[in-house]
Amino acid sequence: MNRIFLMLSVAVMAAISLSSAAFAEGDAIIGDPVKGAKVFKKCKACHTVDKGGRNLVGPNLFGIVGLKAAHIEGFKFSPALKKSGLTWDEATLDLFLKKPRKLVKKTKMSFAGLRKPKDRANVIAYLKTLK
């Protein structure tokens, strides 16, 4: 009886740990563009987001989602970002916003990054509205 109980316990624990791992991997954070606009206020010291807006210390980010990195007209990007081959999809933006210099070591962007995954998701949701 103890042996059956032990085997059943191990099976249940394995099933729970496997389902938890699968849930964690597939659990996407859904961003809120309104909250993202508020978080983005930190970024406005260096970036504009208006259609046809000018570049500041950083490039204008209007329509950035889906573009290849370092392809904003009139902005002088770092050679490292030009050579990166990145496309600004959600996953890449998340990595870059988390720690820009970890993704592109010699980027010009001096911002340390957004630590909170929810903040990054919100900013990305906001950027996606800029079309």
C-alpha positions as CSV (number, residue, x, y, z in Angstrom):
1,M,0.0,0.0,0.0
2,N,2.8,2.4,0.9
3,R,4.6,1.6,-2.4
4,I,1.4,2.4,-4.4
5,F,0.9,5.7,-2.5
6,L,4.6,6.6,-3.1
7,M,4.3,5.9,-6.8
8,L,1.1,7.9,-7.1
9,S,2.6,10.8,-5.2
10,V,5.6,10.9,-7.5
11,A,3.4,10.8,-10.6
12,V,1.1,13.6,-9.3
13,M,4.1,15.8,-8.4
14,A,5.7,15.2,-11.8
15,A,2.5,16.1,-13.6
16,I,2.1,19.3,-11.6
17,S,5.7,20.4,-12.2
18,L,5.4,19.7,-16.0
19,S,2.2,21.5,-16.3
20,S,3.6,24.5,-14.3
21,A,6.6,24.7,-16.6
22,A,4.5,24.5,-19.7
23,F,2.2,27.3,-18.4
24,A,5.1,29.5,-17.5
25,E,6.7,29.2,-20.9
26,G,3.5,30.0,-22.8
27,D,2.3,32.7,-20.4
28,A,2.6,35.9,-22.5
29,I,2.2,39.2,-20.8
30,I,-0.5,41.3,-22.5
31,G,0.5,45.0,-22.7
32,D,-1.8,47.9,-22.2
33,P,-1.1,50.8,-24.7
34,V,-2.6,53.4,-22.4
35,K,-0.3,52.4,-19.5
36,G,2.5,52.1,-22.0
37,A,2.1,55.7,-23.0
38,K,2.6,56.7,-19.4
39,V,5.7,54.5,-19.0
40,F,7.0,56.0,-22.3
41,K,7.1,59.5,-20.8
42,K,10.6,58.4,-19.5
43,C,11.6,57.9,-23.2
44,K,10.4,61.3,-24.4
45,A,13.6,63.0,-23.3
46,C,15.3,61.3,-26.2
47,H,12.6,60.1,-28.6
48,T,9.7,61.5,-30.5
49,V,6.8,59.4,-31.6
50,D,4.9,61.7,-34.1
51,K,4.5,60.7,-37.7
52,G,7.2,62.6,-39.5
53,G,8.6,63.8,-36.2
54,R,12.2,64.8,-35.8
55,N,15.0,62.8,-34.3
56,L,16.3,63.9,-31.0
57,V,19.2,62.3,-29.1
58,G,17.4,59.1,-30.1
59,P,15.4,58.4,-33.3
60,N,11.8,59.1,-33.8
61,L,10.0,55.8,-33.0
62,F,6.8,56.3,-35.0
63,G,6.1,53.0,-36.8
64,I,9.2,51.3,-35.3
65,V,7.5,47.9,-34.7
66,G,8.3,45.6,-37.6
67,L,11.2,47.8,-38.9
68,K,14.8,46.6,-39.3
69,A,17.0,48.2,-36.7
70,A,19.0,51.3,-37.7
71,H,16.7,52.2,-40.6
72,I,15.2,55.5,-39.5
73,E,16.1,58.2,-42.0
74,G,18.2,61.0,-40.8
75,F,19.5,59.4,-37.6
76,K,23.2,58.4,-37.1
77,F,23.0,54.9,-35.5
78,S,26.0,53.1,-33.9
79,P,27.9,50.7,-36.2
80,A,27.0,47.9,-33.8
81,L,23.2,48.5,-34.2
82,K,23.7,48.8,-38.0
83,K,25.4,45.4,-38.1
84,S,23.0,43.7,-35.6
85,G,20.6,42.5,-38.3
86,L,17.8,42.9,-35.7
87,T,14.1,43.5,-36.6
88,W,12.0,45.4,-34.0
89,D,9.4,42.7,-33.3
90,E,7.9,42.2,-29.9
91,A,10.5,39.7,-28.7
92,T,13.4,41.9,-29.8
93,L,11.9,45.0,-28.4
94,D,11.4,43.3,-25.1
95,L,15.0,42.2,-24.9
96,F,16.3,45.6,-26.0
97,L,14.1,47.5,-23.5
98,K,15.1,45.2,-20.7
99,K,18.8,45.9,-21.1
100,P,19.8,47.7,-24.4
101,R,23.6,47.1,-24.0
102,K,23.1,43.4,-23.3
103,L,21.5,42.9,-26.7
104,V,23.7,45.4,-28.6
105,K,26.9,45.9,-26.6
106,K,27.9,49.2,-28.3
107,T,24.6,50.8,-28.8
108,K,24.4,54.6,-28.4
109,M,21.3,54.2,-26.2
110,S,22.5,54.9,-22.7
111,F,19.2,54.1,-21.0
112,A,19.7,51.3,-18.4
113,G,16.5,49.5,-19.3
114,L,13.0,48.7,-18.0
115,R,13.3,46.0,-15.3
116,K,9.6,45.2,-15.0
117,P,8.2,42.8,-17.7
118,K,4.8,44.5,-17.5
119,D,6.3,47.9,-18.2
120,R,8.1,46.6,-21.2
121,A,4.9,44.9,-22.5
122,N,3.0,48.1,-22.0
123,V,5.5,50.2,-23.9
124,I,5.6,47.7,-26.7
125,A,1.8,47.7,-26.9
126,Y,1.9,51.5,-27.1
127,L,4.6,51.5,-29.8
128,K,2.4,49.1,-31.8
129,T,-0.4,51.7,-31.9
130,L,1.9,54.2,-33.7
131,K,1.2,53.4,-37.3
